[in-house]
Amino acid sequence: MKAPRQPLPRDKADTLLLLGSAVLVLAPHTLHLPLWVSLLCAATLAWRGLVTLRGRRMPPTLVLLPVAAAAMAGVQFSYNTLLGRDAGVAMLVLLVAFKMLEMHARRDLYVVIFLCFFLVLTNFFYAQGIGTALLTVAAVLALLTTQLSFQFTGAVPPLRTRVAMGVKMLLFAAPITVLLFFVFPRLGGPLWGMPGPGGSGSAKSGLSERMAPGQLSKLAMSDEPAFRVRFEGPVPDKAQLYWRGLVLDAFDGTAWTRGGSIPTRSGTSLSVRGAPQRYEITLEPTTTRWLFALEMAGHMPEVPGYRARVSHQMELSSDRPLAQRVRYAMISYPDFALDGRDALDDPNQWLLLPYGYNPKALAAGLALRKQAQPARRVEAVLRQFREQPYSYTLEPPLLGRHSVDEFLYGTRTGFCEHYSGAFVFLMRAAGIPARVVTGYQGGELNPIDGFVTVRQSDAHAWAEVWIRHRGWVRVDPTAAVAPERVHRNLAAAVEPPAPFGIDALRGFSLFQQSGDSLLGRLRDAVGALNNGWNQWVLDYTPERQRGFMKELQQILSGWRIVALTMIGLGVLLLARFFYRRRATDPVEAVYSALCKRLAHLGLARAADEGPTAYAARIAAMQQLAPPSREAAAEFLRRYSAWRYAPPQPALQRQRLAATLKSLLSQVR
């Protein structure tokens, strides 16, 4: 029979608890620190754990100093500096780990705890999602429990009791935290993104101003959200969700870029028809300036903190990179005519092609000019894509100098940038003004919160051709090859690499339709939770705070709210009064009554006078008659014996209170 395990001595238990809390604080930083820093910290903490469990001596300073110096040199080598956000966090992580091997006094324990509290905040430099917030709460709870453990000088409560005490402390602080979150003045920029060299650490590169074969397919392999949309009313069909971004109008034989066109003399004309689509976009942080809108935007967006612009090609952008999450309302018209005139002012700028590239495609385009109607030329190319063995893939083969020729008459395999680029080349060769448009197509509706999530994997390229009296007309050659890409999503047309996390469920057929299964609903719920966190916590900007305070001021200015507030305060005060009356110990209530009666008779109790000393002073004075003096002395003797005895059942307190009331009645 095994002997029962003996509990660890208190100093060892407290040290191991501190080590566990430090691991919880340091673990998230392994995602962004150099590997050698994480391994060194893990070895240091393991060393400290062995020292604690085996009762060994701490390493001498002569051993720690060279290790610390080598670590500083490593930080300098990894970051080329000892200052700044990343290098500073790495130094702080190493300091916490090394301090574990240099604790000789009680104050060293508190130094480690306070360093860990500060280090917890640095997690928000790199991630601000709801997972980071929950992990931060868990780390703070562990540190509070550890700090409470160091405070006890006698018997230490069980760990469960100490954890419960830490939870109570967090709950007491929660209302103040919420209040400060809503009313404390907020900074005008991303607080946790400022120390970084490029602004927000979570900003993504997004769409580029250059489109070369294979570029968009690389972006499509990312499952990161690009923006989220909430429609006022029904969500349009996926085939109508073309989110306009950049217009690429210059081709150098290798890639399509923007900037080759010049504004027309008569300007850009836009006519819209039918009912508009109203919606709100929440754009994720990005290193670019591009704002996206459903074709065709009917007004200039108002982006808080930025100045929006629109080009003559109906591209929306801001005056600087959108390094923080922004939200803006939009109105778009699906039925529109862009530059629907008799003729373009300068059509040649939309017909330019580089000399000496793609002779086969150039000849094919020239042959198309035999068709009198431009619409027939367009249909001829689309029919070629539909009827000939072209395929749609995320991993197209590499192309050489004559990339369009090699794609059209050789590999016949490509992504949307291949089809849109080749189509525009053929159209220009056929004498039809044409250009490439890049943006996003589609989106995934979450039925729980009603938001449509547009991901980087929805990046898309299509074409626009100019036709007399109709203007610029959208043509999506990808739809001729892979119509499921437009009507459903990318996963329906090709099999993208599976992401990690709960979004990996999107790749399985069981989860293709949101809400069709338990795990599908779970994924929607997690997505709605993350979106709610982004919308109401991370997106609580100074502008939204001012709007909230203004609405709160208008609400509180009404007399009904004031009256309800007064009534509520009155109810709370009455409840507190009756609660205190019910919660007052009956023995203490009788003792308080005796003190008041004796004070009325000229024998007031001093503030620092206990019942025994009070009884002795009353017995030595002649202000009371002997029966009253004896009754008061007996009262105080019984009360003193009860007051300094172990806690007694409620029935015993009630009986003692009745006896004391009888003695109180004899004191006159």
N, C-alpha and C positions, 0 to 999 in steps of 0.2 A: 504494500500500500504506500503510495507516494505521500510524502509529507506536504502539508499545505505551503503554497508559495508565500514567502515572506515579502511584505511590501517594501518598496525601495525607500531608503532614507530620504528625508525631505529635500535636502540639497540636491541629490541626484534627480529626484522627480521633478523639481523645479527647473533644473538645467535641461533635462530632456524635453520638458514642455516648451521651454524657450527655443530649443533647437527645432522642434516641430513647427512652431509659429514662424521661425525664420525661413524654414523650407517653404512654407505656404506663401510667404512674402516674395522669396527669391525665384520660385518656380516660373512665374509668368515671364520673367526677364530672359529666360533661356531661348525664347523665340526670336530675340533680336540681338542678343549679345554674341560675340565671337565664341566659337566652341571651346577654346582653351580657357576662357573665363568661367564658363559653366562647369567644366571639368575640374578646374582648380577649386571653385567654391564647393562642389560636391565632395572632393577629397578632404577639404578643410573641415567641413561639417561632420563627415564620417570620422575623421581623426578626433574631433572634439567629443563625439558620441562614445568612441572607444575609451577615451581618457576618463569619461564620466562613469561608464559602466564598470570598468576594471579598477578604478581608483588610482590611476597612474598620475604622475606629476605632469604639470603643464610644461610645454616646451619652453626653453629659455629664450630670452630676448635675442641672443646671438644667432639663434636659428630663424626667428621670425623676421628680423630686419632684412637679411638678404632676400628672403622670399618676397617680402613687401616691395623691396626695391626692384626686383625682377618683374613683379606684377606691374608696377608703374611703367617700367620700360616697355612691357608688352602692350599696355594701353597706348603709349606714345607711338609705338610701331603700328598698331592696328588702326588708329584714328588720326595719326600725324599731329596730334595735339593732346593736351591734358585738360583743355577747357571745352566748353560747349555742352550740348545736351547729351549726346551719345557717350562721349568720353566721360562726362561727369557722372552719368548713371552707372557706367562700368566701374568707375572708381568707388562709388558708394556701395555697390554690390560687393566688391572685394573688401571694402572696409568692414562691412557687417560680418562677412565670413571670417576675416582675420581677427576681429575683436573677440570672437568666440574663444580663441586660443590665448587671449590676453586678459581674462577676467580674474582679478585677484581680490576685489572688494565688492560689497553690495552695490555700490554706485555704478560699477561696470555693467551690472545687469540692467539697470535703468538706462544707461547709455545705449546699449544694444536695442532695447525696446523703443526708445525714442528715434533711433536711426531707422528702425523698421517702420515706424509710423510714417516717417518722411518718405521712405522708399516706396511705400504703398501708393502714394500719390503719383509717383513717376510712371506707374502703369498707364496712366491716362495720356502720357506723351505719345503712346504707340497705338492704343486702342481705346475706344470710348463706348463700345457696345454694351448691351445689357449683361453679357457674360462677364465682362471686365468689372462691371459694377457689383455683380453678385460675388465674384471672387474677392473683391475689395472688402465687402461686408464680412465675408468669412475670415479674411486675414485680420481685420480690425477686431472681430470677436475673439479670435485666438490670442491676439496681443493683449486685449483687455483681461482675458482669463488669466494669462500669464502674469500680468501686472498685479492683479488681485491676489494671486497666490503668494507673491512676495510680501504682501502687506500683513499677513497673519503672523502674529508673534507666538501664539499658543497653538492650540489644536487647529488643524487645517480641515475645513469641510471637504467632503468628497468632490471629485472633479465635476460631477454632474451638477452639484450645487453651485460651484464656481462658474460654470458655463451659464447656468440660469441667471446668476447675478450679472454677468456680462451682457446677456440678452436684455435684461431689464434696463441696464444703462443705455444700450442702443435704442431701446424703445422710448426712453425718456428724452433722448436727444433727437429722435425722428421728427416730432412736430416742429421743433426749432429749425431743423435742417430744411424741412419743406417750406416753412415760412420764409427763411432766408433765400431759398431758391427762387421764390416768386417775387419777392419785394426788394432784395438787395440789388443795388445798381450793378448792371452787367457791363463788361467791357465791349467795345465795338468790334473786336476781332476774335478769332479762335484762340482762347486762352491757352489750351493745351497744345496748340500747333505753333505758337510763336517761337519757341526755342529752336525749332528745327531749321535747317538751312533752306528748305524749300517750302515753308509754310506747314500746312497740315500734313502730318505723317501718313495719313490715310488717303491722300489725293491720288487719283489714278490718271494715267496718260490719256486714255480715251482715243477718240478718232484723231488721225493725223491729217495734216494738210497735203500729204503726198500719198498717192495710191499706186502701189506697184504690185505685180502678181505675187500672191502669197501673204500680203500684209494684213488684209482684213481677215483672212482665215486664221492667222495667229491670234488676232484679237477675239475672234469668235470662240476660241478655246477657253476663254475666261468666263466663268459663271457669275462674276461679280455684278451686282446691280449697277446700272448706269443712271437710271432715274425711276421714280414712281409717279403714277398718275392717278388722280381721282376725278372721275367724270361726274358732271351734274346731269343725271339721267342715265339711260342705257349706254352700255359700253359698245362702241362700234364693232363691226365684224373685223377679224384680224386682217383680212385682205385690204381694209381701208386704213390700217394703222401704219402710215408712212411718216416717220418722224424726221423732218427735213433738218439737215445739218449744214454740210459744206457743198459748194458747187466747184467742181474741178474742170477747168476749161482749157488748160494748156497741156499738150502732150509732146514730150521730147524724144519719143521712141522707146523709152524705158518705163516712165511713170507719168501719171496724170497729176498735175498740181493746179493750184489756184493762182489767180493773179494775171492771167493772160488777157482777160477782157477789160474793156474800158467802159465807163458809163455812157449810155446813149444820149444823144442830144435832146431827145424828147422825153427822156426819163423812162421809168418803169411804170406800166399801167397794170392795175389789178382790178378785175371786176368779179364780184361774188354773187352767188344766187343760192336760194334755199335757206333752210334753218341752220344756224351755226352750232358748233360743238363747243360747249363750255367745260373747262377742266382746269385742274391745278397740278402743276409739276413740282416735284421735290427732286432736285438734281444733286447727285452725290458729288463730293469734292473731286476736283479734277485739276490738272495742270494746264488745261486749255481754257479758251475764252468762249467756247461755243455754247449757245443756248438752243435747245431743241423744241420744236413745236410741230403739231400735226399739220400736214399740208391742207389748206394754206392758211398761215397765220393772218388774222384780221386786224391786229393792232400790235403796237410795240409793248413788250412786257415790262413791268415795273419790278425790278429786282432790288430788294433792300440792300443798301451799301454799295451798289454798283450802278453804272450808267450803261443802259442797253443801247445797242446800235443795230441798224439794218442796212445791208448792202443793196446795190441795185439788182442783185440776183436773189434777193429775199433770203439772205443768210442772216440769222440772228446771232449777236455776240455781245460780250460785255467789254468794258474798257480795260479790264485786267483779268488775269487767270482766276478762276472760281475755286480758290483754295479751301473754301468751306462750303458746307451744304447750304443750298439756297432754295427758296420756294417762290414761285410766281404763278399768277393766274393768267390763262390764255383763252382766247376765242378763235376758233378756226372754222373755215368754210370748206367742206369737202368738194363742193361744186364751184369751181372758179375758172377764170381765164386769165392767164398771165401773158401780158404783151400780145393780146389778141388783135393785132392791127393788120393792115394790108401788107406792110413790109417792115422789116427791121432796118434801123438806121444804118447799121454797119454789119451786114450778115457775114462778111468775110472773116471776122474775128472768130466766128463759130464754125468755120470751115477749114481752119489752118491744120495742116498735117506736116510732120517733119520730113525732110527730103532724104531719100535713100533708105527708108525703112518699109518693111512689109510690102514688097511689090505684088504678091499674089492678092492680098486683101485689097490693095489699091486698085488693081485691075478688076476685081470682082465688084467693087463699089462703082467704078466707072461704068461697068456693064449694066448696073441697076438703073442708070440714068435713062435707059431705053423705056422704062416705065414712066408714063407721063405723070401719074398721080403720086405725090410723095407718100400717101398712105399705103399705096401698093408696094412701094420700095420697103417701107417699114415691115409690112406683112411678109414680104419675101424673105427677109432675114430671120424673122421669128419662125417662119415655116421651116427654114433650114435648121434652126435649133431644135424644133420639135420633131422633125422627121428623120434627121440624120442621127447617128449613134453618139450623141454628146452625153456626158455624165457630170454629175455634181458631186464634189468631194472637198473635204477639208485639207487633204494632203495632195495637192496637184504636183505634177513633175516640174522640175526646173525648166525655164525657157531661156533661149539665147537672145541674140541681137534682134531677130525678127520675131518678137514674141507673139504678135497677133497672128502672123502666118503659121507659126508653129502650133499655136493653140487651135486655130480654125481648121487647119488641114493636116495636122499631125496628131498631137495628143488627144484633142477633143475632150479633155478632162480639166475641170477647173472649178473655182469658187465664183461668187458673185462678181468680184472685181474683174475676173477674166471675161465674163459674159458682157458686163456693162461696158468695159473698156473696148472690147472688140466690136460691140454693136455701135458705139459712138464713132469708132474709126470708120466702119463701113458706111455709116450715115453721112459722115463728112465727105468721104470719097464719092458718095452718091449725090452730093450737092445739097444735102439737107442739113441746116444748122443743128448741131447737137452738142450735148455736154453731159458730163457725169455728175451725179448727185450722190453724196454719201450721207448716211445717217443711221437710223435704226428702223427695223420693220417688225411689227408684231408686238407682243407683250403677253404676260401671263396674269390672268385675273385671279386674285385671291378672294374666294367667296365669303370669307369671314369678315374682312374689313373693307372689301370693295375696291381695293387699290389694284391697279395694273402695274406689274413690275416689268420694266424693260431692262434686260441684262446686256452685258457686253457681247454675249453670244448672239444677240439679235442685231449686231452690226450688219449693215447691208449697203449695197451700192446698186443704183439703178440709173436710168438714162432719161434725158429730156430732149425731145426733138421739137423744132419750131415748124408749125404748119400754118399757113395763111388763114387768117380770120379765127383760128382756134388758139393761137399763141403757143406757149411752151406746154407740151403734152407729155405726161409721164408715161414711160414705157419701161417695163421691167422684164428684160430678156431672161432673167433667171426663172421667172414663172413659166416660160415656155419649156424649160428643161426639167425643172423640179417644182411644179405647182404646189406641192405639199409644203415647201419652204414658206410660201406666202400665206397659204390658207390655214396652216397649222403652226409649225415652228421648225427650228433648225433640226431638232432631234428627229423629226418625222422625215427629213430629207437625207440626213447623214447621221452617223453615230459619233457624237462628240466624245472626247475623253471624259470619263466619269469624274466628277468633283468629289471632294471629301466632305464629311459632315452630313447633315440631314438633307442638304440639297442633292446628295448622291442618289436619293430616292427618285429623282426626276428621270433617271435613266432607265428605270425598270418599267415594263409595260403595266405592271400592277398599279403604278402611280401616275400614269399618263394623264388621267382625268382627276383633277383635284376633287377631293371629297368623296371619291368612290370607295374608299376603304378607310380603315382605322388609321393606318400609317399615313395615308394621303391627307386625311384631316389633321393629323398631328403635324405634318409638314406645313400645312396652311396655317395652323395655329401658331407655330413657331415663327413663321414668316410675318404673320400679323402682329405678334408680340414684338419682334425686332423693329418692324415698321412703326408701331406705336411708340416705342422707345425713341426712335429717330425723330418722329414728328413732334412729340410733346416734351422731350427732355433735351436732346441734343440740338433741336431746332428752336429752342426757346431763346431767341435773339433779343437784343435791346429793343428792336422795333416791336416785336411781339410783347415784350414786357411793358412797354409804354401803352400799347393797345389794351393789355389786360388791366393795367392800373387805371386807365381812363374808363373802361367798362365798369370796374369795381367802384370807382368814384361815382359814376352815374347811378349805380344800383344803390349804394349806401346813402345817396343824397335824398332818396324818397322817404317820406314820413312813415310809410308802412314798414320799411326795413328797420328804421329807428325804433318804432313801436315793438316790432317783433324781437329786436335785440334786447330792449329793456325787459320785455316779458321773459325772454330766455334767461337773462341774468338773474331776474327775480326768482325764477324756478330753481336755478342752480344754487342760489343762496339759501332758499328754504330747504332744499334737499340736503345741503351741507349742514344746516342747523339741526335738522331732525336726525341726520346720521350721527352727528357728534353727540347728541343727547342719548341716542341708542347705544353708541359705541363707548360712552363713558363707563368706567368700572364702577359698580355700585358702592364698593368700599371707599374708593377715592372720592366719590361724590359726598359721602357722609363725612369723611375727614375734612373736605373742603368746607362743608357746612359748620363743623366744629370750630375751625380756624376763624371763620367769619363771626361766629357768635362770641368767641373769646376776644376777638379784636374789638367788637362792639362794647365788651365789658372792660376794655382798657388793657388787655393782655394779648396784643398782636404778636404773631409769630414773625421772627426775623427771617429774611430770605435764605440765610445759610444755616438755619436752625432745624435740626432733625427732630423727630417725635420724642426720642428719649430725653434730649436736652430741654425740649419744650416742656415736658412733664415735670422735670426737676425744677425748672424755673417757676412753674405754676405752684408747685408744692411749697416753695420757699416764700411765697407771697401770700398776704392775708386779704387780698381783694375779693376772694370768693368765700362763700360760706362753706363750712366743712363738708356738707353733703355734696355740694357742687364740685368742690375740689377733689373729693374722693372719686366722684363719677368721671371727671375729666382725666384723672390719673389712670383709672382703670381703662377708659377709652383709649388713651394713648399707648398703654401697655399692650392691649390686644392688637391695636393697629400696627405697632412696631413689630410685634411677633409675626404678624401676617406679611408685612411689607418686606421683611428680610428672610422669609422662609421660601422654600421652593414653590413654584406655581401650583395652585390648588384647583380642583374642579370647580365648575361654575356653581354647582349646588352649595359647596362650602362657602363660596364668596357671598352668595345670597343669604345664607344663615348668619354669617359674620356681620353683614350689613344690617340685618334686622336687630342683632344684639347691640351694635353700635348706635343705631337709631334710638334704642331704648335708653342707653346711657346718655345720649345727647339730650334727650328730653329732660334729664335731671340736672343739666347744667343751666343755671339761671343767674 
